[in-house]
């Protein structure tokens, strides 16, 4: 058996040798050196790398706007002049309205002050007009008038409550009288 195993090993060895020889022959016959022109591939790879770098860069947007008004046209110039005049006229009108509203407020306060005093004469009207030239005295007069009006309002409410109480008392008295008469 040892002989048989040796024989088998030597046979296997010989077979491997034959296979090796055949492979060497085939490799010598089939392998030929092929020259490939890689310059085109290299150029395309460089271009691709450049494009990738450009894409990775952050985008910078710069917007430059220029607004101009051309006054060369007479219509535009005339429109601008008319708009400015309208704005000035409306500003003046608003100022006059504010002044007249302020005057109405002052006149209302004067009327309420005279009503608070109960009577007036020429001298007290002159003195009142002089007081309205100063802002501090206007504030004092306004406070006095508001206190007076508040007191008058409270007094009117008290009088109204007294009237209501009297009416309730008369109703209750009538009810008591009616109940007394029904008992008898």
C-alpha positions in Angstrom: 0.0 0.0 0.0 2.8 2.3 0.6 4.0 1.5 -2.9 0.6 2.2 -4.3 0.4 5.5 -2.5 3.9 6.4 -3.8 2.8 5.6 -7.3 -0.2 7.6 -7.0 1.7 10.6 -5.7 4.2 10.3 -8.5 1.4 10.0 -11.1 -0.3 13.0 -9.6 3.0 14.9 -9.7 3.5 14.0 -13.4 0.0 15.1 -14.2 0.6 18.5 -12.5 3.8 18.9 -14.5 1.9 18.3 -17.8 -0.8 20.8 -16.8 1.9 23.3 -16.0 3.6 22.9 -19.3 0.3 23.3 -21.2 -0.6 26.4 -19.2 2.8 27.9 -19.9 2.4 27.3 -23.7 -1.1 28.9 -23.6 -0.1 31.9 -21.6 2.8 32.6 -23.9 0.6 32.4 -27.0 -2.4 34.4 -25.7 -0.8 37.2 -23.8 0.2 40.1 -26.0 1.0 43.5 -24.7 -1.8 45.9 -25.8 -1.0 49.6 -25.7 -4.0 51.7 -24.7 -4.0 55.5 -25.1 -5.0 56.8 -21.7 -4.7 60.5 -22.4 -8.3 61.0 -23.3 -9.4 59.2 -20.1 -7.0 61.4 -18.0 -8.4 64.6 -19.6 -12.0 63.6 -18.9 -11.1 62.7 -15.3 -9.5 66.1 -14.8 -12.6 67.9 -16.2 -14.9 65.8 -14.0 -12.8 66.7 -10.9 -13.0 70.4 -11.9 -16.8 70.3 -12.2 -17.1 68.5 -8.9 -15.0 71.2 -7.2 -17.2 74.0 -8.7 -20.4 72.3 -7.5 -19.0 71.9 -4.0 -18.2 75.6 -3.7 -20.9 77.7 -2.0 -22.9 79.8 -4.4 -22.5 83.5 -4.1 -25.2 85.7 -5.3 -24.8 89.4 -5.6 -27.7 91.5 -6.5 -27.1 95.1 -7.6 -30.2 97.2 -8.1 -30.2 100.6 -9.4 -33.3 102.8 -9.2 -33.4 105.9 -11.2 -36.1 108.3 -11.9 -35.9 109.9 -15.2 -37.2 113.5 -15.1 -36.5 114.0 -18.7 -40.2 113.5 -19.5 -42.4 116.5 -18.9 -45.2 114.3 -17.7 -43.2 112.7 -15.0 -41.8 116.1 -13.8 -45.3 117.6 -13.8 -46.7 114.6 -11.9 -44.0 115.0 -9.2 -44.7 118.7 -8.8 -48.4 118.2 -8.6 -48.0 115.4 -6.0 -45.7 117.6 -3.9 -48.2 120.5 -4.0 -51.0 118.1 -3.0 -49.0 116.8 -0.1 -48.2 120.3 1.1 -51.9 121.4 0.8 -53.1 118.3 2.7 -50.5 118.9 5.4 -51.7 122.5 5.8 -55.3 121.3 6.0 -54.5 118.8 8.6 -52.7 121.4 10.7 -55.7 123.7 10.4 -58.0 120.9 11.5 -55.9 120.2 14.5 -55.9 123.8 15.5 -59.7 124.2 15.1 -60.2 120.9 17.1 -57.9 122.3 19.8 -59.9 125.5 19.8 -63.2 123.6 20.2 -61.8 121.6 23.1 -60.7 124.9 24.8 -64.1 126.5 24.1 -65.9 123.4 25.6 -63.7 123.6 28.7 -64.5 127.4 29.0 -68.2 126.7 28.7 -68.0 124.0 31.4 -66.0 126.3 33.7 -68.6 129.2 33.3 -71.3 126.7 33.9 -69.5 125.6 37.1 -69.2 129.2 38.3 -72.9 129.8 37.7 -72.6 133.3 36.4 -70.1 135.4 34.5 -69.4 139.0 33.6 -67.0 140.7 31.3 -64.1 140.8 33.7 -64.3 137.1 34.6 -64.4 136.2 30.8 -61.3 138.3 30.2 -59.5 136.7 33.1 -60.6 133.2 31.8 -59.2 134.0 28.4 -55.9 135.2 29.9 -55.6 131.9 31.9 -56.0 129.9 28.7 -52.8 131.3 27.4 -50.8 129.1 29.8 -50.8 125.3 29.8 -50.5 124.9 33.5 -53.6 127.0 34.3 -55.6 125.0 31.6 -54.7 121.8 33.5 -55.8 123.3 36.8 -59.1 124.5 35.3 -59.7 121.1 33.7 -59.2 119.3 37.0 -61.6 121.7 38.8 -64.3 121.3 36.2 -63.9 117.5 36.2 -64.2 117.4 40.0 -67.3 119.7 39.9 -69.0 117.5 37.2 -68.2 114.3 39.2 -69.8 115.9 42.3 -72.8 117.0 40.3 -73.2 113.5 38.9 -72.9 111.9 42.3 -75.5 114.4 43.7 -77.9 113.6 40.8 -77.5 109.8 41.5 -78.3 110.5 45.1 -81.4 112.4 44.2 -82.5 109.7 41.9 -82.0 107.1 44.6 -84.0 109.2 47.0 -86.8 109.4 44.4 -86.7 105.7 43.9 -86.8 105.1 47.7 -89.8 107.5 48.1 -91.6 105.6 45.3 -90.8 102.3 47.0 -92.0 103.7 50.3 -95.3 104.9 48.9 -95.8 101.5 47.2 -95.1 99.7 50.5 -97.3 102.1 52.4 -100.2 101.5 49.9 -99.6 97.7 50.2 -99.7 98.0 54.0 -102.9 100.1 53.9 -104.5 97.6 51.5 -103.6 94.7 53.7 -105.0 96.5 56.8 -108.3 97.1 55.0 -108.6 93.5 53.9 -108.1 92.3 57.5 -110.9 94.3 58.8 
